[in-house]
Amino acid sequence: MDKENERSFAVVTGASSGIGFELAKQFVLHGYDLLMVADSEAVFEAQDELLSYGTNVECLETNLATFNGVELLSK
């Protein structure tokens, strides 16, 4: 992929609600592809909302306060 076709990418934790969701939304509105991480199933509903803006939005339900949660994110 050449430089002019590359897209910016962001990872937002706590992205299912509140400040985390609003940060995720700002990244998407500014053309970033996004990985949303949260410790609840609400992250999937948040993903559905952000997909409507036309960027790539992936999500991961895991608790980053645990070793297993961090391991899952790092894979």
PyMOL CGO cylinders between C-alpha atoms (Angstrom):
from pymol import cmd
from pymol.cgo import CYLINDER

trace = [
    CYLINDER, 0.00, 0.00, 0.00, 1.44, 3.36, -0.89, 0.3, 1, 1, 1, 1, 1, 1,
    CYLINDER, 1.44, 3.36, -0.89, 1.49, 6.25, 1.57, 0.3, 1, 1, 1, 1, 1, 1,
    CYLINDER, 1.49, 6.25, 1.57, -1.33, 8.24, -0.01, 0.3, 1, 1, 1, 1, 1, 1,
    CYLINDER, -1.33, 8.24, -0.01, -3.76, 5.31, 0.37, 0.3, 1, 1, 1, 1, 1, 1,
    CYLINDER, -3.76, 5.31, 0.37, -2.93, 4.59, 3.99, 0.3, 1, 1, 1, 1, 1, 1,
    CYLINDER, -2.93, 4.59, 3.99, -5.50, 5.48, 6.64, 0.3, 1, 1, 1, 1, 1, 1,
    CYLINDER, -5.50, 5.48, 6.64, -4.83, 6.50, 10.20, 0.3, 1, 1, 1, 1, 1, 1,
    CYLINDER, -4.83, 6.50, 10.20, -5.69, 3.98, 12.91, 0.3, 1, 1, 1, 1, 1, 1,
    CYLINDER, -5.69, 3.98, 12.91, -6.68, 4.47, 16.55, 0.3, 1, 1, 1, 1, 1, 1,
    CYLINDER, -6.68, 4.47, 16.55, -7.37, 2.20, 19.52, 0.3, 1, 1, 1, 1, 1, 1,
    CYLINDER, -7.37, 2.20, 19.52, -9.84, 3.53, 22.08, 0.3, 1, 1, 1, 1, 1, 1,
    CYLINDER, -9.84, 3.53, 22.08, -10.45, 1.81, 25.40, 0.3, 1, 1, 1, 1, 1, 1,
    CYLINDER, -10.45, 1.81, 25.40, -13.62, 2.23, 27.40, 0.3, 1, 1, 1, 1, 1, 1,
    CYLINDER, -13.62, 2.23, 27.40, -15.27, 2.92, 24.07, 0.3, 1, 1, 1, 1, 1, 1,
    CYLINDER, -15.27, 2.92, 24.07, -18.76, 1.60, 24.76, 0.3, 1, 1, 1, 1, 1, 1,
    CYLINDER, -18.76, 1.60, 24.76, -20.03, 4.74, 26.51, 0.3, 1, 1, 1, 1, 1, 1,
    CYLINDER, -20.03, 4.74, 26.51, -19.21, 8.14, 27.93, 0.3, 1, 1, 1, 1, 1, 1,
    CYLINDER, -19.21, 8.14, 27.93, -15.93, 9.85, 27.16, 0.3, 1, 1, 1, 1, 1, 1,
    CYLINDER, -15.93, 9.85, 27.16, -14.49, 6.72, 25.52, 0.3, 1, 1, 1, 1, 1, 1,
    CYLINDER, -14.49, 6.72, 25.52, -17.37, 6.55, 23.06, 0.3, 1, 1, 1, 1, 1, 1,
    CYLINDER, -17.37, 6.55, 23.06, -17.13, 10.26, 22.28, 0.3, 1, 1, 1, 1, 1, 1,
    CYLINDER, -17.13, 10.26, 22.28, -13.39, 9.93, 21.62, 0.3, 1, 1, 1, 1, 1, 1,
    CYLINDER, -13.39, 9.93, 21.62, -14.04, 6.95, 19.34, 0.3, 1, 1, 1, 1, 1, 1,
    CYLINDER, -14.04, 6.95, 19.34, -16.68, 8.96, 17.49, 0.3, 1, 1, 1, 1, 1, 1,
    CYLINDER, -16.68, 8.96, 17.49, -14.27, 11.86, 16.97, 0.3, 1, 1, 1, 1, 1, 1,
    CYLINDER, -14.27, 11.86, 16.97, -11.64, 9.56, 15.49, 0.3, 1, 1, 1, 1, 1, 1,
    CYLINDER, -11.64, 9.56, 15.49, -14.20, 8.06, 13.11, 0.3, 1, 1, 1, 1, 1, 1,
    CYLINDER, -14.20, 8.06, 13.11, -15.52, 11.49, 12.11, 0.3, 1, 1, 1, 1, 1, 1,
    CYLINDER, -15.52, 11.49, 12.11, -11.95, 12.48, 11.22, 0.3, 1, 1, 1, 1, 1, 1,
    CYLINDER, -11.95, 12.48, 11.22, -11.45, 9.43, 8.97, 0.3, 1, 1, 1, 1, 1, 1,
    CYLINDER, -11.45, 9.43, 8.97, -9.59, 7.06, 11.29, 0.3, 1, 1, 1, 1, 1, 1,
    CYLINDER, -9.59, 7.06, 11.29, -10.06, 3.32, 11.21, 0.3, 1, 1, 1, 1, 1, 1,
    CYLINDER, -10.06, 3.32, 11.21, -10.77, 2.20, 14.74, 0.3, 1, 1, 1, 1, 1, 1,
    CYLINDER, -10.77, 2.20, 14.74, -10.44, -0.61, 17.24, 0.3, 1, 1, 1, 1, 1, 1,
    CYLINDER, -10.44, -0.61, 17.24, -12.88, -0.12, 20.11, 0.3, 1, 1, 1, 1, 1, 1,
    CYLINDER, -12.88, -0.12, 20.11, -12.18, -1.99, 23.36, 0.3, 1, 1, 1, 1, 1, 1,
    CYLINDER, -12.18, -1.99, 23.36, -14.53, -2.24, 26.33, 0.3, 1, 1, 1, 1, 1, 1,
    CYLINDER, -14.53, -2.24, 26.33, -15.40, -4.70, 29.07, 0.3, 1, 1, 1, 1, 1, 1,
    CYLINDER, -15.40, -4.70, 29.07, -19.11, -4.96, 28.21, 0.3, 1, 1, 1, 1, 1, 1,
    CYLINDER, -19.11, -4.96, 28.21, -21.31, -6.14, 25.37, 0.3, 1, 1, 1, 1, 1, 1,
    CYLINDER, -21.31, -6.14, 25.37, -22.35, -2.52, 24.83, 0.3, 1, 1, 1, 1, 1, 1,
    CYLINDER, -22.35, -2.52, 24.83, -19.21, -2.15, 22.69, 0.3, 1, 1, 1, 1, 1, 1,
    CYLINDER, -19.21, -2.15, 22.69, -21.05, -4.00, 19.90, 0.3, 1, 1, 1, 1, 1, 1,
    CYLINDER, -21.05, -4.00, 19.90, -23.93, -1.52, 19.95, 0.3, 1, 1, 1, 1, 1, 1,
    CYLINDER, -23.93, -1.52, 19.95, -21.43, 1.35, 19.90, 0.3, 1, 1, 1, 1, 1, 1,
    CYLINDER, -21.43, 1.35, 19.90, -19.70, -0.28, 16.94, 0.3, 1, 1, 1, 1, 1, 1,
    CYLINDER, -19.70, -0.28, 16.94, -22.98, -0.45, 15.03, 0.3, 1, 1, 1, 1, 1, 1,
    CYLINDER, -22.98, -0.45, 15.03, -23.52, 3.26, 15.54, 0.3, 1, 1, 1, 1, 1, 1,
    CYLINDER, -23.52, 3.26, 15.54, -20.02, 4.23, 14.41, 0.3, 1, 1, 1, 1, 1, 1,
    CYLINDER, -20.02, 4.23, 14.41, -20.05, 1.99, 11.34, 0.3, 1, 1, 1, 1, 1, 1,
    CYLINDER, -20.05, 1.99, 11.34, -22.65, 4.33, 9.85, 0.3, 1, 1, 1, 1, 1, 1,
    CYLINDER, -22.65, 4.33, 9.85, -19.90, 6.96, 9.37, 0.3, 1, 1, 1, 1, 1, 1,
    CYLINDER, -19.90, 6.96, 9.37, -18.17, 4.85, 6.72, 0.3, 1, 1, 1, 1, 1, 1,
    CYLINDER, -18.17, 4.85, 6.72, -14.84, 3.91, 8.28, 0.3, 1, 1, 1, 1, 1, 1,
    CYLINDER, -14.84, 3.91, 8.28, -13.57, 0.52, 9.43, 0.3, 1, 1, 1, 1, 1, 1,
    CYLINDER, -13.57, 0.52, 9.43, -14.60, -0.10, 13.03, 0.3, 1, 1, 1, 1, 1, 1,
    CYLINDER, -14.60, -0.10, 13.03, -13.66, -3.30, 14.85, 0.3, 1, 1, 1, 1, 1, 1,
    CYLINDER, -13.66, -3.30, 14.85, -14.43, -4.04, 18.46, 0.3, 1, 1, 1, 1, 1, 1,
    CYLINDER, -14.43, -4.04, 18.46, -13.16, -6.27, 21.22, 0.3, 1, 1, 1, 1, 1, 1,
    CYLINDER, -13.16, -6.27, 21.22, -14.96, -7.09, 24.44, 0.3, 1, 1, 1, 1, 1, 1,
    CYLINDER, -14.96, -7.09, 24.44, -12.34, -7.63, 27.13, 0.3, 1, 1, 1, 1, 1, 1,
    CYLINDER, -12.34, -7.63, 27.13, -11.28, -6.26, 30.50, 0.3, 1, 1, 1, 1, 1, 1,
    CYLINDER, -11.28, -6.26, 30.50, -7.88, -4.60, 30.18, 0.3, 1, 1, 1, 1, 1, 1,
    CYLINDER, -7.88, -4.60, 30.18, -7.52, -4.54, 33.97, 0.3, 1, 1, 1, 1, 1, 1,
    CYLINDER, -7.52, -4.54, 33.97, -6.75, -8.27, 33.77, 0.3, 1, 1, 1, 1, 1, 1,
    CYLINDER, -6.75, -8.27, 33.77, -3.77, -10.15, 32.41, 0.3, 1, 1, 1, 1, 1, 1,
    CYLINDER, -3.77, -10.15, 32.41, -6.02, -12.22, 30.14, 0.3, 1, 1, 1, 1, 1, 1,
    CYLINDER, -6.02, -12.22, 30.14, -7.66, -9.09, 28.77, 0.3, 1, 1, 1, 1, 1, 1,
    CYLINDER, -7.66, -9.09, 28.77, -4.32, -7.58, 27.82, 0.3, 1, 1, 1, 1, 1, 1,
    CYLINDER, -4.32, -7.58, 27.82, -3.20, -10.88, 26.30, 0.3, 1, 1, 1, 1, 1, 1,
    CYLINDER, -3.20, -10.88, 26.30, -6.33, -10.99, 24.17, 0.3, 1, 1, 1, 1, 1, 1,
    CYLINDER, -6.33, -10.99, 24.17, -5.73, -7.46, 22.91, 0.3, 1, 1, 1, 1, 1, 1,
    CYLINDER, -5.73, -7.46, 22.91, -2.11, -8.20, 22.05, 0.3, 1, 1, 1, 1, 1, 1,
    CYLINDER, -2.11, -8.20, 22.05, -2.96, -11.16, 19.78, 0.3, 1, 1, 1, 1, 1, 1,
]
cmd.load_cgo(trace, "trace")
